[in-house]
Amino acid sequence: MSEETIVAPLPWGREVIEGILPHRDPFVWVSRIVAIEPGASIEGELDVPADLDIFRGHFPDHPVLPGAIIMEALAQCASIAVLQSPELRGCIGFLTGIDAAKFRRQVAPGETVTLRATIVKSSRRLVVAEVEASVDGEVCATATQKYVLAPKE
């Protein structure tokens, strides 16, 4: 599936996402893709399970999704958009930088995070994306992320 542009109807679920990304459980942080313009922009969602094991140790009396996981979810979502661009099929995106990250609202167990990315620069080697995570319209996090692309082999 990763060698061709996906033409499945939206929303895309786990099967399509795993056909594009190399990530697998327990490190897939995108539940579905609801809108995409390949190579340009994307909107996805992350359902945050209330029983997610990470909450046992990350502030157990006040569980919140770690900011690093929110940034990873945004990177995975943006990578799906990038890897659907025909000239970049078959590559893997590695997160290499996060600039101007701001965390504005905590994400709690049981919430659904909307993940948005706009690709502002893309070449065969480097991608830059403006990303935003929100819950019910409230912005949780924003950043400029950079990825280096490499062939899968």
C-alpha positions as CSV (number, residue, x, y, z in Angstrom):
1,M,0.0,0.0,0.0
2,S,2.8,2.5,0.8
3,E,4.2,2.4,-2.8
4,E,1.0,4.0,-4.2
5,T,-1.1,7.0,-3.4
6,I,-4.0,5.8,-1.2
7,V,-7.4,6.2,-2.9
8,A,-9.5,4.7,-0.2
9,P,-12.5,6.8,0.9
10,L,-12.1,8.9,4.0
11,P,-12.0,8.5,6.9
12,W,-8.9,6.3,6.8
13,G,-8.6,3.9,9.7
14,R,-5.7,1.9,11.2
15,E,-5.3,-0.4,8.3
16,V,-4.6,2.4,5.8
17,I,-2.5,4.3,8.3
18,E,-0.3,1.3,8.9
19,G,0.0,0.9,5.1
20,I,1.7,4.3,5.0
21,L,3.6,4.6,8.3
22,P,6.3,2.1,9.5
23,H,5.0,2.5,13.1
24,R,3.2,-0.3,14.9
25,D,1.7,-0.8,18.4
26,P,2.3,0.5,20.8
27,F,3.6,3.5,18.9
28,V,0.9,4.4,16.4
29,W,-0.5,7.8,17.5
30,V,-3.0,8.5,14.8
31,S,-6.5,6.9,15.0
32,R,-7.9,8.1,11.7
33,I,-7.4,10.5,8.8
34,V,-10.4,12.7,8.1
35,A,-9.1,15.0,5.4
36,I,-6.0,15.1,3.2
37,E,-4.5,17.0,0.3
38,P,-1.5,14.8,-0.5
39,G,1.8,16.6,0.0
40,A,0.1,19.7,1.3
41,S,-2.2,19.3,4.3
42,I,-3.9,16.8,6.5
43,E,-6.3,16.5,9.4
44,G,-6.3,13.4,11.6
45,E,-7.6,12.4,15.0
46,L,-6.1,10.6,18.0
47,D,-8.5,8.9,20.4
48,V,-6.8,8.9,23.8
49,P,-7.9,5.8,25.6
50,A,-8.7,6.3,29.3
51,D,-6.8,3.1,30.1
52,L,-3.7,4.0,28.2
53,D,-0.8,2.4,30.2
54,I,1.2,5.7,30.1
55,F,-1.2,7.3,32.5
56,R,-0.2,5.0,35.3
57,G,3.1,6.8,35.5
58,H,2.6,10.3,34.0
59,F,1.0,12.2,36.9
60,P,-1.2,9.3,38.1
61,D,-3.2,11.6,40.3
62,H,-3.8,14.0,37.4
63,P,-3.2,12.0,34.2
64,V,-2.3,14.0,31.1
65,L,-1.0,12.9,27.7
66,P,2.8,13.8,27.5
67,G,3.7,16.7,25.3
68,A,6.3,14.5,23.6
69,I,3.5,12.1,22.5
70,I,1.4,15.0,21.2
71,M,4.4,16.1,19.1
72,E,4.9,12.5,17.8
73,A,1.2,12.2,16.9
74,L,1.5,15.5,14.9
75,A,4.7,14.2,13.2
76,Q,3.0,10.9,12.2
77,C,0.0,12.7,10.9
78,A,2.1,15.2,8.8
79,S,4.2,12.3,7.5
80,I,1.1,10.6,6.1
81,A,0.4,13.7,4.0
82,V,4.0,13.9,2.9
83,L,4.3,10.3,2.0
84,Q,1.2,10.5,-0.2
85,S,3.1,12.9,-2.5
86,P,4.0,10.7,-5.6
87,E,7.7,11.7,-5.6
88,L,8.1,10.7,-1.9
89,R,6.4,7.3,-1.9
90,G,8.4,4.6,-0.3
91,C,10.3,7.0,2.0
92,I,10.4,7.2,5.8
93,G,10.2,10.5,7.6
94,F,12.4,11.0,10.7
95,L,11.6,13.9,13.0
96,T,14.7,16.0,13.2
97,G,13.5,19.3,14.8
98,I,10.7,21.0,16.7
99,D,10.7,24.8,16.7
100,A,8.6,27.2,18.6
101,A,6.6,24.5,20.3
102,K,3.9,25.8,22.6
103,F,1.7,23.7,24.9
104,R,-1.6,25.6,25.7
105,R,-4.0,22.9,27.0
106,Q,-3.6,19.5,28.6
107,V,-5.0,16.4,26.9
108,A,-6.8,14.1,29.3
109,P,-7.7,10.4,29.1
110,G,-10.8,9.8,27.0
111,E,-10.4,12.9,24.8
112,T,-10.1,13.0,21.0
113,V,-7.2,15.1,19.7
114,T,-7.6,16.8,16.3
115,L,-4.2,16.8,14.5
116,R,-3.6,19.3,11.7
117,A,-0.5,19.8,9.6
118,T,0.3,22.1,6.7
119,I,3.4,21.3,4.7
120,V,5.3,24.5,4.1
121,K,8.4,23.1,2.5
122,S,9.0,19.8,0.9
123,S,11.9,18.4,-1.1
124,R,13.2,14.9,-1.7
125,R,15.2,15.2,1.5
126,L,13.7,17.8,3.9
127,V,10.1,18.6,5.0
128,V,8.9,21.4,7.2
129,A,5.3,21.4,8.6
130,E,3.3,23.8,10.7
131,V,1.3,21.6,13.1
132,E,-1.5,22.1,15.6
133,A,-3.3,19.8,18.0
134,S,-6.6,20.7,19.5
135,V,-9.5,19.2,21.5
136,D,-13.0,20.4,20.9
137,G,-11.7,23.5,19.1
138,E,-9.3,24.4,22.0
139,V,-5.6,24.5,20.8
140,C,-3.5,22.1,22.9
141,A,-0.1,22.5,21.1
142,T,1.5,24.1,18.1
143,A,4.9,23.9,16.5
144,T,7.0,24.0,13.4
145,Q,8.4,20.5,12.8
146,K,11.2,19.3,10.5
147,Y,11.6,15.8,9.0
148,V,14.4,14.2,7.0
149,L,13.3,11.7,4.4
150,A,15.1,8.5,3.8
151,P,14.4,5.5,1.6
152,K,12.9,2.5,3.4
153,E,15.8,0.2,2.5
